[in-house]
């Protein structure tokens, strides 16, 4: 699946999840790492076909992007007309 340089990572898993991962690797006849890579790629929708879509990119049409603490107010103001129209 991956033809790139890989980074070795260690993670801590609850016993039940670790056992499930091990059983699945044995069932498929592949390494635990392969099962984990496939599961993570599927979860994050990474199929290798290019950049993945950013789900909320472009949902706000503002001249200036607000800081995090101001986003709720900016969204409320920006979306007010859309919400009212959809009622």
GULONU-14225 format. One line per field, with one value per residue: residue number from 0; residue in three letters; z, y, x of N, C-alpha, C, CB in turn; chain. Coordinates in Angstrom, 2 decimals, always signed. Glycine has a CB too. Example, Ala and Ser with C-alpha at 12.3 -4.5 7.8 and 13.67 -1.06 7.14 Angstrom:
// residues 2
num 0/1
residu ALA/SER
n.pz +7.80/+7.08
n.py -5.69/-2.25
n.px +13.19/+12.85
ca.pz +7.80/+7.14
ca.py -4.50/-1.06
ca.px +12.30/+13.67
c.pz +7.80/+7.87
c.py -3.30/+0.03
c.px +13.20/+12.90
cb.pz +9.05/+5.72
cb.py -4.47/-0.60
cb.px +11.31/+14.08
chaine A/A
***
This chain:
// residues 87
num 0/1/2/3/4/5/6/7/8/9/10/11/12/13/14/15/16/17/18/19/20/21/22/23/24/25/26/27/28/29/30/31/32/33/34/35/36/37/38/39/40/41/42/43/44/45/46/47/48/49/50/51/52/53/54/55/56/57/58/59/60/61/62/63/64/65/66/67/68/69/70/71/72/73/74/75/76/77/78/79/80/81/82/83/84/85/86
residu UNK/UNK/UNK/UNK/UNK/UNK/UNK/UNK/UNK/UNK/UNK/UNK/UNK/UNK/UNK/UNK/UNK/UNK/UNK/UNK/UNK/UNK/UNK/UNK/UNK/UNK/UNK/UNK/UNK/UNK/UNK/UNK/UNK/UNK/UNK/UNK/UNK/UNK/UNK/UNK/UNK/UNK/UNK/UNK/UNK/UNK/UNK/UNK/UNK/UNK/UNK/UNK/UNK/UNK/UNK/UNK/UNK/UNK/UNK/UNK/UNK/UNK/UNK/UNK/UNK/UNK/UNK/UNK/UNK/UNK/UNK/UNK/UNK/UNK/UNK/UNK/UNK/UNK/UNK/UNK/UNK/UNK/UNK/UNK/UNK/UNK/UNK
n.pz +0.00/+0.78/-0.64/+0.32/+2.53/+5.80/+9.13/+12.26/+14.91/+18.22/+19.99/+22.61/+23.44/+24.49/+26.02/+24.76/+22.21/+21.24/+21.16/+19.25/+17.01/+16.72/+16.25/+13.82/+12.14/+12.11/+10.95/+8.37/+7.54/+7.60/+8.80/+12.06/+11.88/+9.22/+9.25/+11.05/+9.62/+7.36/+8.60/+9.77/+7.47/+6.15/+8.04/+8.05/+5.48/+3.45/+0.51/-1.15/-3.54/-3.80/-2.40/+0.55/+1.01/+2.77/+5.17/+6.14/+4.78/+3.31/+4.28/+5.35/+4.22/+4.40/+4.58/+6.21/+8.07/+11.16/+14.48/+16.64/+19.06/+18.20/+16.35/+16.74/+16.90/+14.39/+12.67/+13.44/+12.58/+9.85/+8.90/+9.46/+7.61/+5.83/+7.48/+8.18/+5.65/+5.06/+6.72
n.py -1.19/+1.25/+3.02/+4.62/+6.20/+4.97/+5.67/+4.55/+3.84/+3.78/+2.67/+2.69/+0.32/-0.68/-3.90/-5.54/-4.38/-4.68/-7.48/-8.00/-6.79/-8.39/-10.93/-10.39/-9.85/-12.35/-13.85/-12.75/-13.26/-11.43/-8.76/-7.21/-4.52/-4.00/-4.44/-2.42/-0.12/-0.25/+0.00/+2.55/+4.13/+3.70/+4.78/+7.49/+8.10/+7.82/+7.00/+7.06/+8.36/+11.03/+14.38/+14.56/+15.49/+18.40/+18.53/+20.82/+22.98/+26.10/+26.60/+28.97/+32.19/+34.66/+37.87/+38.20/+35.76/+34.67/+34.58/+31.73/+32.19/+33.88/+32.63/+31.45/+33.66/+34.78/+32.73/+32.59/+35.10/+35.03/+32.83/+33.42/+34.48/+32.31/+30.31/+31.42/+31.57/+28.85/+28.02
n.px +0.82/+1.95/+4.55/+6.44/+8.82/+8.65/+7.52/+8.41/+6.27/+5.00/+2.18/-0.26/-2.64/-5.93/-6.40/-8.40/-8.66/-6.05/-5.88/-7.84/-6.71/-4.42/-5.60/-6.92/-4.76/-3.49/-5.55/-5.67/-3.13/-1.06/+1.09/+0.72/+1.19/+0.49/-2.30/-3.03/-2.13/-3.83/-6.34/-6.15/-5.71/-8.15/-9.92/-9.17/-9.70/-7.72/-6.71/-4.59/-4.90/-4.51/-4.58/-6.58/-10.00/-10.94/-13.25/-14.70/-13.81/-14.22/-16.77/-17.46/-17.90/-16.05/-14.45/-12.23/-10.56/-11.64/-10.16/-9.82/-11.28/-13.22/-14.77/-17.35/-19.11/-18.62/-19.52/-22.23/-23.13/-22.44/-23.89/-26.52/-28.41/-28.61/-29.66/-32.12/-33.31/-33.61/-35.62
ca.pz +0.00/+0.89/-1.27/+0.84/+3.78/+6.90/+10.45/+13.29/+15.99/+19.26/+20.58/+23.69/+23.13/+25.48/+25.72/+23.80/+20.87/+20.85/+20.80/+17.99/+15.98/+16.55/+15.61/+12.42/+11.41/+11.90/+10.01/+7.02/+7.21/+7.43/+10.07/+12.83/+11.31/+7.98/+9.63/+11.64/+8.52/+6.55/+9.40/+9.89/+6.15/+5.90/+8.96/+7.63/+4.06/+2.69/-0.44/-1.98/-4.83/-3.79/-1.13/+0.98/+1.15/+4.10/+5.21/+6.43/+4.05/+2.51/+4.82/+5.75/+3.20/+5.13/+4.06/+7.11/+8.87/+12.57/+15.39/+17.28/+20.07/+17.54/+15.29/+16.99/+16.51/+12.94/+12.05/+13.71/+11.71/+8.45/+8.53/+9.89/+6.44/+5.30/+8.40/+8.03/+4.34/+5.07/+7.61
ca.py +0.00/+2.44/+2.90/+5.74/+5.96/+4.83/+6.08/+3.58/+4.46/+2.88/+3.14/+1.86/-0.09/-1.53/-5.31/-6.07/-3.87/-5.32/-8.86/-7.95/-6.48/-9.58/-11.97/-10.02/-10.02/-13.79/-14.29/-12.30/-13.70/-10.24/-8.23/-6.32/-3.18/-3.89/-4.29/-1.09/+0.86/-0.29/+0.53/+4.00/+4.72/+3.68/+5.72/+8.86/+8.18/+8.01/+5.89/+7.25/+8.97/+12.46/+15.04/+14.28/+16.65/+18.98/+18.55/+22.09/+24.07/+26.90/+26.72/+30.35/+33.14/+35.88/+38.58/+37.89/+34.56/+35.04/+33.74/+30.70/+32.71/+34.69/+31.86/+31.27/+34.90/+34.92/+31.76/+33.01/+36.24/+34.62/+31.85/+33.84/+34.58/+30.97/+29.61/+32.02/+31.17/+27.42/+27.71
ca.px +0.00/+2.78/+5.85/+7.20/+9.52/+7.70/+7.98/+8.05/+5.51/+4.47/+0.93/-0.81/-4.01/-6.60/-6.19/-9.37/-8.32/-4.79/-6.20/-8.58/-5.72/-3.60/-6.42/-7.16/-3.50/-3.32/-6.59/-5.30/-1.78/-0.22/+1.59/-0.15/+1.40/-0.30/-3.71/-3.17/-2.03/-5.06/-7.45/-5.97/-5.94/-9.59/-10.57/-8.87/-10.03/-6.49/-6.60/-3.41/-5.23/-4.22/-4.92/-7.95/-10.87/-11.09/-14.71/-15.35/-13.16/-15.12/-18.13/-17.67/-17.46/-15.72/-13.29/-11.14/-10.80/-11.55/-9.40/-10.63/-12.20/-14.25/-15.41/-18.78/-19.79/-18.50/-20.43/-23.61/-23.41/-22.31/-24.90/-27.86/-29.30/-28.84/-30.55/-33.45/-33.83/-33.93/-36.75
c.pz +0.00/+0.27/-0.79/+2.08/+4.89/+8.20/+11.45/+14.45/+16.97/+19.80/+21.69/+23.36/+24.31/+25.06/+24.65/+22.37/+20.36/+20.42/+19.46/+16.82/+15.68/+15.83/+14.13/+11.58/+11.11/+10.88/+8.57/+6.58/+6.92/+8.80/+10.76/+12.27/+10.05/+8.28/+10.19/+10.56/+7.71/+7.30/+9.52/+8.55/+5.82/+6.77/+8.51/+6.14/+3.20/+1.75/-1.38/-3.30/-4.88/-2.46/-0.75/+1.16/+2.60/+4.26/+5.43/+5.70/+3.21/+3.06/+5.25/+4.66/+3.87/+4.49/+4.90/+7.92/+10.33/+13.35/+16.07/+18.26/+19.46/+16.53/+15.50/+16.55/+15.00/+12.22/+12.23/+12.77/+10.25/+8.01/+8.84/+8.71/+5.86/+6.17/+8.25/+6.72/+4.33/+5.96/+6.86
c.py +1.26/+2.17/+4.02/+5.31/+5.90/+5.26/+5.04/+4.34/+3.40/+3.50/+2.18/+1.59/-0.83/-3.00/-5.85/-5.63/-4.51/-6.77/-8.93/-7.70/-7.70/-10.69/-11.66/-10.19/-11.51/-14.32/-13.94/-12.81/-12.54/-9.76/-7.37/-4.91/-2.98/-3.69/-2.88/-0.01/+0.91/+0.31/+2.05/+4.70/+4.78/+4.71/+7.17/+9.09/+8.52/+6.83/+6.05/+7.94/+10.46/+13.06/+14.73/+15.58/+17.12/+19.24/+19.91/+23.26/+24.80/+27.06/+28.13/+31.25/+34.48/+36.54/+38.29/+36.65/+34.94/+34.10/+32.77/+31.23/+33.50/+33.91/+31.67/+32.49/+35.06/+33.96/+32.16/+34.14/+35.81/+33.70/+32.29/+33.88/+33.20/+30.18/+30.12/+31.61/+29.73/+27.07/+27.55
c.px +0.86/+4.14/+6.77/+7.98/+8.49/+8.34/+7.50/+7.39/+5.06/+3.20/+0.52/-2.26/-4.62/-6.44/-7.13/-9.05/-7.02/-5.03/-6.94/-7.63/-4.85/-4.36/-6.65/-5.90/-3.26/-4.31/-6.22/-3.93/-0.84/+0.25/+0.53/-0.03/+0.56/-1.78/-3.94/-3.09/-3.31/-6.24/-7.35/-6.22/-7.43/-10.31/-10.37/-9.09/-8.82/-6.33/-5.41/-3.67/-4.97/-4.60/-6.36/-8.72/-10.90/-12.59/-15.36/-14.70/-14.20/-16.52/-18.46/-17.11/-17.24/-14.51/-12.05/-11.51/-10.62/-10.65/-10.35/-11.66/-13.35/-15.08/-16.90/-19.58/-19.76/-19.44/-21.88/-24.01/-23.43/-23.46/-26.33/-28.83/-29.62/-29.82/-31.97/-34.09/-34.30/-35.12/-38.02
cb.pz +1.20/+2.37/-2.80/+1.17/+4.06/+7.00/+10.83/+13.78/+15.43/+20.40/+19.51/+25.09/+21.87/+25.61/+26.97/+24.17/+20.90/+22.02/+21.90/+18.03/+16.41/+17.90/+16.32/+12.34/+12.21/+13.22/+10.36/+6.96/+6.02/+6.67/+9.84/+14.35/+10.99/+7.10/+10.68/+12.70/+7.61/+6.15/+10.80/+10.39/+5.07/+6.16/+10.37/+7.98/+3.84/+3.63/-1.25/-2.24/-5.16/-4.91/-1.23/+2.29/+0.65/+4.28/+6.27/+7.90/+3.15/+1.18/+5.98/+7.13/+2.04/+6.63/+4.03/+8.04/+8.45/+13.20/+16.43/+17.98/+21.06/+16.86/+15.18/+18.47/+17.20/+12.50/+12.62/+15.19/+11.93/+8.24/+9.24/+10.57/+5.36/+5.19/+9.86/+8.11/+3.27/+5.51/+8.65
cb.py +0.00/+2.86/+2.93/+6.93/+7.07/+3.39/+7.50/+2.78/+5.23/+2.64/+3.27/+2.55/-0.98/-1.15/-6.13/-5.62/-2.34/-5.26/-9.52/-6.85/-5.30/-10.07/-12.10/-8.57/-9.43/-14.56/-13.67/-10.79/-14.63/-9.11/-7.41/-6.34/-2.96/-5.14/-5.37/-0.85/+0.52/-1.74/-0.12/+4.32/+3.93/+2.28/+5.54/+9.20/+9.21/+8.15/+5.78/+5.96/+8.71/+13.17/+16.55/+13.46/+16.33/+20.31/+17.65/+22.34/+23.53/+26.33/+25.77/+30.66/+33.25/+35.57/+40.09/+39.09/+33.39/+35.06/+34.60/+29.74/+33.58/+35.88/+30.51/+30.98/+36.12/+34.68/+30.36/+33.45/+37.34/+33.91/+30.56/+35.22/+35.47/+30.21/+29.79/+33.55/+31.37/+26.64/+28.78
cb.px -0.93/+2.94/+5.72/+6.28/+10.59/+7.18/+7.46/+9.31/+4.29/+5.51/-0.18/-0.66/-4.03/-8.12/-6.34/-10.78/-8.18/-3.78/-7.05/-9.67/-4.84/-3.12/-7.77/-7.65/-2.32/-3.48/-7.93/-5.31/-1.82/-0.98/+2.87/+0.23/+2.89/-0.11/-4.12/-2.08/-0.84/-5.38/-7.46/-4.56/-5.19/-10.17/-10.01/-7.45/-11.11/-5.26/-7.88/-2.78/-6.67/-4.95/-4.71/-7.95/-12.29/-10.22/-15.16/-15.33/-12.01/-15.20/-18.32/-17.01/-18.50/-15.45/-13.56/-10.82/-9.82/-12.94/-8.63/-9.75/-11.45/-13.61/-14.75/-19.03/-19.16/-17.05/-20.20/-23.76/-22.36/-20.98/-24.63/-27.81/-28.65/-27.51/-30.07/-33.35/-32.76/-32.73/-36.92
chaine A/A/A/A/A/A/A/A/A/A/A/A/A/A/A/A/A/A/A/A/A/A/A/A/A/A/A/A/A/A/A/A/A/A/A/A/A/A/A/A/A/A/A/A/A/A/A/A/A/A/A/A/A/A/A/A/A/A/A/A/A/A/A/A/A/A/A/A/A/A/A/A/A/A/A/A/A/A/A/A/A/A/A/A/A/A/A
***
